[in-house]
Amino acid sequence: MRKALSLPQALPKAHERAATMSIRFDLVDLRLFLCVAETASITQGASRANMALASASERIRAMEKSLGVALLDRKPRGVRLTAAGSALERHARIVMHDLEEMRGDLNNFAQGLRSRVRVLANTVATVEFLPPTLAVFLATHPNIDVDLEQRHSNEVIRAISEGGSDIGIIAEAVDPAEELETYPFAEDRLVLITPGQHPLSRRREVAFSDTLDHDFIGFVPGTALQKTLDHHAMRSGRRLKLRVRLSNFDSIARMVESGIGVAVLPNRAALRYQQSMAIQIIQLTDRWAPRHFTICVRSFESLPPHAKLLVEHLKKHSKAFSDLNSSLAKPRTNR
């Protein structure tokens, strides 16, 4: 009679199988996987990684086959990381962080080696504050590239906390529980702009809730500032009456000037457009209207050298923004 194999005798066989498992993926696979994890979609992840969907799907399947475990739980409307996928995401971020740090360390020795910094910022910071200061930084650091992506402040905080980005620019206070390092960057406030002849145009200030009976010009869906306005409208138990959604401040201001509706813009932008357009600026009295923009990082000391350079550059220019804000002319008196 054949003798039954005891558990201790079976263990070496399992150990041998684990030892012979070959992990067959590279840095391109890791970058792709992080893009998929961040977007919760293979389609959007492939697009962010500049890869064809079929190629991205095949790479993900090959990674799962190599590891012998599912990394993604595929749903009709996207994907969700499995426990193994979450573990891979953590290790992939460490690998990519170390790679960026290596690039930064070698940057002084190899002029042709390029480094990349990922920055997440809310709408106003992306449009009003970052372009001029990033232009100076990029001109003086030709071997450093910057990936700038617009996100809602809460999403930026979460991404920085989870190691999904190097630097964040937000317009909200950081919860101390997040344990992020923060530095002041700029100040502004949100204001209402109206056509020259509008029921609200004679007012000097107004509460956001008192504007919700009027037609609005809004931003395209998903824009960080639009999410903020939708959130505060819902808190008032209302919805914005959006006539049209546009993608930039200039086109929104021109639509307001045409009398189609009102809009909420940063004061800096509103003052700029008021110089050439027949619009009125009304101060919003809400506590969330003043915006204090903050640089946030997970840990300055752990940043790659090129990311540290950008943080120092942003901190240096924060005083210039404050001086500029204090020198801006006040809006024309509403008649």
C-alpha positions as CSV (number, residue, x, y, z in Angstrom):
1,M,0.0,0.0,0.0
2,R,1.3,3.5,-1.0
3,K,2.4,5.5,2.0
4,A,0.6,8.9,2.4
5,L,2.8,12.0,1.9
6,S,3.0,14.0,5.1
7,L,2.7,17.8,5.2
8,P,6.4,18.4,6.1
9,Q,7.4,16.3,3.1
10,A,5.1,18.3,0.8
11,L,6.5,21.7,1.9
12,P,9.8,21.4,-0.1
13,K,7.9,20.9,-3.3
14,A,5.9,24.1,-2.8
15,H,9.1,26.0,-1.8
16,E,10.8,24.7,-5.0
17,R,7.9,26.0,-7.1
18,A,8.1,29.4,-5.5
19,A,11.9,29.6,-5.9
20,T,11.6,28.9,-9.6
21,M,8.9,31.6,-10.2
22,S,10.3,34.2,-12.6
23,I,9.1,37.8,-12.4
24,R,9.1,39.0,-16.0
25,F,8.3,42.7,-16.1
26,D,10.3,45.9,-16.5
27,L,10.1,49.6,-15.7
28,V,7.7,50.2,-18.5
29,D,5.3,47.6,-16.9
30,L,5.7,49.3,-13.5
31,R,4.9,52.8,-14.9
32,L,1.9,51.4,-16.8
33,F,0.6,49.6,-13.7
34,L,0.9,52.8,-11.6
35,C,-1.0,54.7,-14.3
36,V,-3.8,52.0,-14.2
37,A,-3.9,52.1,-10.4
38,E,-4.2,55.9,-10.3
39,T,-6.9,56.1,-12.9
40,A,-8.8,52.9,-11.9
41,S,-9.0,52.1,-15.6
42,I,-6.8,50.2,-18.0
43,T,-8.0,52.4,-20.9
44,Q,-7.2,55.7,-19.1
45,G,-4.0,54.2,-17.6
46,A,-2.8,53.2,-21.1
47,S,-3.6,56.7,-22.4
48,R,-1.6,58.3,-19.5
49,A,1.3,55.9,-20.2
50,N,1.2,56.8,-24.0
51,M,0.5,53.1,-24.8
52,A,-2.1,51.4,-27.1
53,L,-4.9,49.8,-25.1
54,A,-4.2,46.3,-26.6
55,S,-0.5,46.5,-25.7
56,A,-1.3,47.7,-22.2
57,S,-3.9,44.9,-21.6
58,E,-1.3,42.3,-22.8
59,R,1.4,43.7,-20.5
60,I,-1.0,43.6,-17.5
61,R,-2.0,40.0,-18.3
62,A,1.7,39.0,-18.7
63,M,2.5,40.5,-15.3
64,E,-0.3,38.5,-13.7
65,K,0.8,35.4,-15.4
66,S,4.4,35.9,-14.3
67,L,3.4,36.4,-10.7
68,G,0.7,33.7,-10.8
69,V,-1.9,35.9,-9.2
70,A,-4.5,38.5,-10.2
71,L,-3.5,42.1,-9.8
72,L,-6.7,43.7,-10.9
73,D,-10.3,43.0,-10.2
74,R,-11.9,44.0,-13.5
75,K,-15.3,45.7,-13.3
76,P,-17.7,46.9,-16.0
77,R,-16.7,50.5,-15.3
78,G,-13.0,50.2,-14.5
79,V,-10.7,48.1,-12.3
80,R,-9.9,47.8,-8.6
81,L,-6.6,46.6,-7.2
82,T,-6.5,43.2,-5.5
83,A,-4.5,42.6,-2.4
84,A,-1.6,41.5,-4.5
85,G,-2.1,44.5,-6.8
86,S,-1.9,46.9,-3.8
87,A,1.3,45.3,-2.7
88,L,2.8,45.6,-6.1
89,E,1.7,49.3,-6.2
90,R,3.6,50.0,-3.0
91,H,6.7,48.4,-4.3
92,A,6.4,50.0,-7.7
93,R,6.3,53.4,-6.2
94,I,9.4,52.7,-4.2
95,V,11.2,51.5,-7.4
96,M,10.1,54.6,-9.4
97,H,11.0,56.9,-6.5
98,D,14.5,55.3,-6.3
99,L,14.9,55.6,-10.1
100,E,14.0,59.3,-10.0
101,E,16.4,59.8,-7.1
102,M,19.2,58.1,-9.0
103,R,18.5,60.3,-12.0
104,G,18.7,63.4,-9.8
105,D,22.0,62.2,-8.2
106,L,23.5,61.5,-11.6
107,N,22.2,64.7,-13.2
108,N,25.3,66.6,-12.4
109,F,27.5,64.0,-14.0
110,A,25.5,63.2,-17.1
111,Q,24.1,66.3,-18.8
112,G,22.0,64.3,-21.2
113,L,20.2,62.3,-18.5
114,R,16.7,63.8,-17.9
115,S,14.7,63.9,-14.7
116,R,11.0,64.3,-14.2
117,V,9.0,65.8,-11.4
118,R,5.3,65.1,-11.0
119,V,3.2,68.0,-9.7
120,L,-0.5,67.9,-8.9
121,A,-2.4,71.2,-8.4
122,N,-5.9,72.7,-8.2
123,T,-7.4,74.7,-11.0
124,V,-6.4,78.2,-9.9
125,A,-2.8,77.3,-9.1
126,T,-2.5,75.4,-12.4
127,V,-3.8,78.4,-14.5
128,E,-2.8,81.5,-12.5
129,F,0.3,80.8,-10.4
130,L,2.3,77.9,-11.8
131,P,2.8,78.8,-15.5
132,P,5.1,81.8,-14.9
133,T,7.2,80.3,-12.2
134,L,7.5,76.9,-14.0
135,A,8.6,78.7,-17.1
136,V,11.6,80.2,-15.2
137,F,12.4,76.8,-13.6
138,L,12.3,74.9,-16.8
139,A,14.4,77.5,-18.6
140,T,17.1,77.3,-15.9
141,H,17.0,73.5,-15.6
142,P,16.9,72.1,-19.2
143,N,17.3,68.5,-18.0
144,I,14.3,68.5,-15.7
145,D,10.8,67.9,-17.1
146,V,7.6,68.6,-15.1
147,D,4.3,66.6,-15.3
148,L,1.6,69.1,-14.2
149,E,-1.8,67.6,-13.6
150,Q,-4.9,69.4,-12.4
151,R,-6.8,67.8,-9.4
152,H,-9.1,68.8,-6.7
153,S,-7.3,69.8,-3.5
154,N,-8.6,66.8,-1.6
155,E,-7.3,64.5,-4.3
156,V,-3.9,66.2,-4.3
157,I,-3.6,65.6,-0.5
158,R,-4.5,62.0,-0.9
159,A,-2.1,61.4,-3.8
160,I,0.8,63.1,-1.9
161,S,0.1,61.1,1.3
162,E,0.1,57.8,-0.7
163,G,3.3,58.7,-2.6
164,G,1.5,59.2,-5.9
165,S,3.1,62.5,-6.7
166,D,6.2,64.5,-5.7
167,I,4.7,67.9,-5.1
168,G,1.2,69.2,-4.6
169,I,-0.3,72.7,-4.6
170,I,-3.6,73.0,-2.8
171,A,-6.1,75.6,-1.7
172,E,-7.2,74.0,1.5
173,A,-5.8,73.3,5.0
174,V,-4.0,70.0,5.4
175,D,-5.4,67.7,8.1
176,P,-2.6,67.2,10.7
177,A,-3.3,63.5,10.5
178,E,-2.0,63.5,7.0
179,E,1.5,64.3,8.3
180,L,2.6,66.3,5.3
181,E,5.1,69.0,5.2
182,T,3.6,72.3,3.9
183,Y,4.9,75.7,2.8
184,P,3.0,78.9,1.9
185,F,2.8,79.6,-1.8
186,A,0.3,82.3,-2.8
187,E,-3.0,84.0,-1.9
188,D,-6.1,85.0,-3.9
189,R,-9.9,84.8,-3.5
190,L,-12.8,83.7,-5.6
191,V,-15.1,86.4,-6.9
192,L,-18.3,86.6,-8.9
193,I,-18.2,88.2,-12.3
194,T,-21.4,89.5,-14.0
195,P,-22.3,91.3,-17.2
196,G,-22.3,95.1,-17.0
197,Q,-26.2,95.1,-16.9
198,H,-27.2,92.3,-14.5
199,P,-29.4,92.2,-11.4
200,L,-26.3,91.5,-9.2
201,S,-24.0,93.9,-11.0
202,R,-24.7,96.9,-8.6
203,R,-23.8,94.9,-5.5
204,R,-20.4,95.1,-3.9
205,E,-20.6,91.7,-2.2
206,V,-22.9,88.7,-2.2
207,A,-23.1,85.2,-0.7
208,F,-22.7,82.4,-3.1
209,S,-26.1,80.9,-2.1
210,D,-27.8,84.1,-3.2
211,T,-26.4,83.7,-6.8
212,L,-27.9,80.3,-7.4
213,D,-31.1,81.7,-8.9
214,H,-29.1,83.0,-11.9
215,D,-27.7,81.4,-14.9
216,F,-24.0,80.4,-14.7
217,I,-21.1,79.8,-17.0
218,G,-19.2,76.8,-15.7
219,F,-16.1,74.8,-16.3
220,V,-15.9,71.5,-18.1
221,P,-16.8,68.4,-15.9
222,G,-14.0,67.2,-13.7
223,T,-12.3,70.6,-13.3
224,A,-11.1,71.1,-9.8
225,L,-12.7,74.5,-9.4
226,Q,-16.0,73.3,-10.8
227,K,-16.1,70.5,-8.3
228,T,-15.6,73.1,-5.6
229,L,-18.5,75.2,-6.8
230,D,-20.8,72.1,-7.3
231,H,-19.9,71.1,-3.7
232,H,-20.9,74.4,-2.2
233,A,-24.1,74.6,-4.3
234,M,-25.1,71.2,-3.0
235,R,-24.4,72.3,0.6
236,S,-27.0,75.0,0.0
237,G,-29.4,72.3,-1.3
238,R,-29.2,73.7,-4.8
239,R,-27.6,73.0,-8.2
240,L,-25.9,75.4,-10.5
241,K,-28.0,76.5,-13.5
242,L,-25.3,76.0,-16.1
243,R,-25.9,77.4,-19.5
244,V,-22.6,76.2,-20.9
245,R,-19.3,74.7,-19.8
246,L,-16.0,76.1,-21.0
247,S,-12.4,75.1,-20.5
248,N,-10.6,78.3,-19.7
249,F,-10.9,81.6,-17.8
250,D,-10.7,83.8,-20.8
251,S,-13.6,82.2,-22.7
252,I,-15.7,82.1,-19.6
253,A,-15.2,85.9,-19.0
254,R,-16.1,86.6,-22.6
255,M,-19.3,84.6,-22.3
256,V,-20.2,86.5,-19.2
257,E,-19.5,89.8,-21.0
258,S,-22.0,88.7,-23.7
259,G,-24.7,88.5,-21.0
260,I,-25.2,84.7,-21.0
261,G,-24.7,84.3,-17.3
262,V,-22.5,84.9,-14.3
263,A,-19.3,83.0,-13.2
264,V,-16.9,82.5,-10.4
265,L,-13.2,83.2,-11.1
266,P,-10.1,84.0,-9.2
267,N,-9.8,87.7,-8.4
268,R,-6.4,87.9,-10.2
269,A,-8.0,86.7,-13.4
270,A,-11.1,88.8,-13.0
271,L,-9.1,92.0,-12.5
272,R,-7.1,91.2,-15.6
273,Y,-10.2,90.6,-17.8
274,Q,-12.0,93.7,-16.4
275,Q,-9.3,95.9,-18.0
276,S,-10.6,94.9,-21.5
277,M,-14.1,93.6,-20.9
278,A,-17.4,95.1,-19.7
279,I,-17.8,92.9,-16.6
280,Q,-18.4,93.7,-12.9
281,I,-16.6,92.0,-10.0
282,I,-18.6,91.2,-6.9
283,Q,-16.9,90.0,-3.7
284,L,-18.1,86.6,-2.4
285,T,-18.7,86.8,1.4
286,D,-18.3,83.0,1.9
287,R,-15.6,81.8,4.3
288,W,-14.2,79.5,1.5
289,A,-13.8,82.4,-1.0
290,P,-10.3,83.5,0.2
291,R,-7.8,81.0,-1.1
292,H,-4.5,80.3,0.6
293,F,-2.4,78.2,-1.7
294,T,0.1,75.8,-0.1
295,I,2.9,73.6,-1.3
296,C,2.8,70.1,0.2
297,V,5.1,67.2,0.1
298,R,5.3,63.9,1.9
299,S,8.8,64.5,3.1
300,F,11.2,67.1,1.7
301,E,14.3,65.1,2.8
302,S,13.1,62.0,0.9
303,L,12.3,63.9,-2.3
304,P,14.6,63.2,-5.3
305,P,17.2,66.0,-5.8
306,H,15.4,67.5,-8.8
307,A,12.1,67.6,-6.9
308,K,13.8,69.4,-4.0
309,L,15.1,72.0,-6.5
310,L,11.5,72.7,-7.7
311,V,10.2,73.0,-4.1
312,E,12.9,75.5,-3.3
313,H,12.1,77.4,-6.5
314,L,8.4,77.6,-5.6
315,K,9.1,78.7,-2.1
316,K,11.4,81.5,-3.5
317,H,8.6,82.7,-5.8
318,S,5.9,82.6,-3.1
319,K,7.0,86.1,-1.8
320,A,6.8,87.5,-5.3
321,F,3.2,86.3,-5.6
322,S,2.3,87.9,-2.3
323,D,3.9,91.2,-3.3
324,L,2.0,91.1,-6.6
325,N,-1.3,90.4,-4.9
326,S,-0.9,93.4,-2.6
327,S,-0.2,95.7,-5.5
328,L,-3.1,94.6,-7.7
329,A,-5.7,97.4,-8.3
330,K,-9.1,97.1,-6.7
331,P,-12.0,96.3,-9.0
332,R,-13.8,99.2,-10.5
333,T,-16.7,100.6,-8.4
334,N,-20.0,99.0,-9.4
335,R,-22.5,101.6,-10.4
